[in-house]
Amino acid sequence: MTGGSAVRGDPRRRHLAALLAGTLATGCTSAAPDVKPSQVTVRIATAMSGGGFLPLANHLAGVFRQTLPHLTIETVSSAGGVANIEALQRGDADLGLAFADVTYLSFQGRWRPGEAPYDRLRAVAVMQLTPVQLVVRQHSHIRDVADLRGHRVGVGPPGSGTAVTADLVLTAFGVKPTDVRAETLPFKDAADRMIDGTLDAMFDDAIYPAEAILTAVRAGARLLPLEGVPIERLRHQYPFFRRTTIPRGAYLGATSEVHTIGVDSLLICRQGLDEGLVYDLTRVFFEALPSQPFLQDALRFMDLDQAPATPIPLHEGAARYYRQRELMR
């Protein structure tokens, strides 16, 4: 995790920054006069087991409950990033996790043909680059994405960001949806199916070591690289994909690094949330990062300086937090 909040400059500047920050904090945290703090409920959309979003969302909910006791924090079960975006747009959730590709395309109205822009989405923070992981079962002759033709491939559960990414990767290699036997499965189920031989490969967008990938690799599955001309074309078309690697030793038996691509994971919210509420949620999130071992591990690649660089507009409450943070530098 990089970045910091050290105050630089002479004492007069530090004093002025502290005064300004205090003024901002006071203005941002005041509750609306007709709403009692005890009446405020924040619904956090989660994900399915086997990926990285579910434990992270549950832990964030616990942090908010402990630090902001005047709020009622509820977790809303979901299938993943796409489902979270849809819930936020409908107003059925207040906060959630998603990937940058789906979030950006949805906000721009480019997610599904004929679908209106998801204009109620707002960003809180860029968390970290999340690798796209593709594994094939033990003794498989599959060597690259093109070899997936005719095979049974787990592309993530319906409503997950992984399903979107898998489709983009397959298309980049010229593999049509009808060329594979795509199965929309929870990650854990996909790993179990690979072990019993009824699934040939699976995608998972998750920080390593991902639970489902770890299960499959322990049973002899191996990671495939995502690289070459098709991947470069994909990156040119969708700049939110970036090169990354899964290092040697990330999984038991992985003796060499695996080149792949990754997409940023985001903390997002709905536009209509109170500005002071989102300010508090953003502040607590960043204050918890250095003190929570789980967050330090789960978000170990987060660049704090890049957190505001979101592909969709920041919620004004989050933007105020970042402005205050800049004053304190």
N, C-alpha and C positions, 0 to 999 in steps of 0.2 A: 504494500500500500504506500503510495507516494503522496507528496503534498504536505501542507502543514498550516498552522495558524499563528506562527510567531509574529510579534509586532516589531516592525523595523522603523527606523527613523529616530528623530530627536524626541526628548521628553514632551515638548509642547505638542508635537504631532500625535504622540500616543495619548496625551490627555484629551485632545480634541476628538480623536477617534473614539475614545471610551465614552465621551459625552454624547456624541452622535449615535453610537451604537446603542446606548441606553435609551435614547429617545426613540429610536426605531423599534427596539424590543418592546418598549411600553406601548407604542402604538399598535404593534402587530399582534400582541397577545390579548388585547382587550376583547371580551366576548360581546356579541351583539346584545343590546339592552333588553330585547324581548325574548332571549333564549338563555335559560339557566345552564351553566356548564354541565350539571348532572344529567341534563336531557340530551346531550350530544352523543350520538352513536356513530362510530366509524366502522364501516364494513370493508374488510380486506379480502380481496379475491385471491385464492391460493393456486393450487394446481393438483396434479395426481402424483402418487408416490412413484419413486424410481428416478425422478429428475431432480433438478436443483431448486426449483421454485418453491415447492411445498415446504421443506424444512426452513428455508429462508423466510418465507411469509409468516409461518407459525412463530418463528423466533422474533421477528419484528413485532408481531402482535403482542408477544409477551413483554418486550421492551416498552412498548407504548402503554400497556396496562400498568406496568410498574412505575413508570416515570410520569404519566399523565393520568392519575387516578380519577380525575373528574370526568374522563371520557369512558364511554362504554365501547370496548373494542370487540368486534365480532369478526370471525373468519367465515368466508363464504367459499364452500368447496367449488372447484371448477376443473375443467379439463386442461387448462394451461393458458398460455399467452393470448391466443386468439379469443378464447372464451372470456378472458379478463377484459380485453378491449371492448368486446361486445357488451359486457355487463356495465362497464363504465359509461359507454355511450347511451345505454338505456336508462342509466341512473340506478341500476340494481346493485352497484358497488361503489365505493368511494376511493379506494386505493388498490393498486395491484401491480403485478410484475408482468413484463412483456419484453419481447425482443424488438430491436430497433427497426428491422426490416418490415415486420407486420405493422408496427405502430405508424411508421412513416407512410406506408402505402395506404393504410386505412385513413389516416388524417387527410391525405391528398385525394381521396376518392378513387384510388387506383387499385384497391384491394380486390374487388370483384366487379366484373363488367356491369354497368348500369346501377351500381350502388352509390348512394350519396356519401360525401365525405363524413368521416367520424369527427365532426367539428367540436365535440364536447370533451375531447381528450386534451389533457395538459400534462406536462412533465414535471417531475420532482428532481430526478437525478439520473445521470448515466452511472451505472454501477461498475461493470467491467466487461471486457471482451470474453465471450463465451464460445468455446470451440465447438465446431460441428464434428461429431464423432460418428464414424461408420465402422461397424464391426461385422465380420462374417464368421459363420460357425466353424468349428473344428473340422479339419480335413476338406474344407471347401476349396474348389479350384477357382474361385472368384479372385481376380487380381486387381481389378479396377472397377469404376462405376459402370462402364459399358458392359462388363460381364454380368451385371445384375439382370439382364434381359432373361425372361423366362423363369426367374426365381421368385421365391416368396420373401418379401421385404417388409419389415416393420417400419412404418413411417411416423410413429408416434400416435397418441390418441387423438380422436377428433377434437378440434378446438385448441390444439397445441401449436405453438410456434414451430416446433420441430417438423410437423407435417408440411408447413409452408416451405421451410428451408429445404427439406428433402425433395419436394417437387421442383424447386429451382435448380438444385444440384443435378437431379436426373435429367432435366430438360437441357442443362448446359452440356451434358455428354450425349445429347441426341437420343436419350431414352424416353420414349413416350409413356404416358400413364398405362396404356394398354400393353406395353412391352413387358411389364413386371406384374406380379401378383401382389399388389400393395395391400397391406393389412394395417388398419388403424387400431393399434393396440396400446394399452397402458405399458409403460416401459418395463415394469417388473414382469408382466405377462410375456412381453416379447423376449426378454432374457430367458425365461423358463422355456419358452417354445424353441429357442435356439439350442438349449441344452438337450431337449428331448428330440431334436432333429426335425421338427415340423415348421421351422422358420430358418431361412438361409442367411439373412442379414438384417441389421436394424440400424436406424439413425437415432441419435440422441444429441440435442443441443444442451450441454451441461458442463459445468466446471468439473475438471477431473480431480479425484477419481469419482465418477458418477456411479451411483449405487447399482443401477441396472447393468451398466457396462462392466463394472467390477465383477458382478455375478457371472456374466457371460465369459469374461476373460479367464476367470478362475477355472472354468470348465473347458478351456482350450480355444475359445474364440480369439480372433486377432483383429487388430485395428488396421484399416486401410487408409493410405494417404489420399488427400484430396488436393491435387496439384495438376500442373500442366496447362496447355493452351485452353481447354474448356473452362478451367477455373479462372484464368486470366480474363477471358471474355465475360464471364459472370461478374467478376469484380468491376470490370469496366462499365457494365450495364447497371449494376447495383453497388455503388461505392461504399455502402455500409458494411460490405463484407471485407475483411482484412486478413492478411496472411498471419498465421500463428503456428505454433507447434505444440504437440503433446510430448513432453520430455521423456527420455529414457527413465524407466523405473516408476512412471506414474501409475502403472498397473503391473501386477505381479507377472513376471516373465517378459515384460516389454524391454528388450535389450537395446533398442535404438529409438531415436525420436521419430515422431510421425508428423509430417507436414500436412497442414489442413488450413481451413479458413475459420474465422469466427465472426460473430455478430454481437454487438453490445446488448447487454440486458439493461432494462430501464425500470425505474420506479416511477409509476405514472398515477394520475388521479383524474377525477372528473372536474370539469371547469367550474361547476356551481358550488364547490366547497368554499366555506368561509376563509377569507385570506389569512386571518389570525390563526385559524386552526391549521392550515397547511404550513404556515411559518413554524408553528410549534412542532408539528410532525417532522418537518425537515431538520429543525434544530436538534431534536432528540435523536433522530437517526444519526446525524454526524457526531453528536456528543457520545453516542454509544459505541461508535466504531473502535476507538482505542481501548475501551474498557471491557468489551465483550469478546471472550476468546472465540465463541462460535462465529461472530461476525468477522473477526480478524482472519479466521481460516476461510470461511465461505466467500469473503470479498477480498481475498489477499492480493488480487491483481487490480484492485480499484485505484484509479489515479484521481485523487481528490481535486486536483486542479482542473481536470477535464469533466468533473461532475455536472457543471452547468451546460456543457456543450451538447444539448439534446437535439434530436432531429425534428422535434415539434416544439411549439412555444412552451416556455415554463409557466406554471401557475404563478400568479402574482405573489402568493405567499412564499413560494420557494425562491422567486427572484429577489424578494426583500431579504431573505436570509443570506443569499450570495452577496448582495450589495453590502450588507453589514459585515460579512466575513472579509470582504476586500478592505473595508475601512480599518479593520483590526490588523492588517498585514504591516 
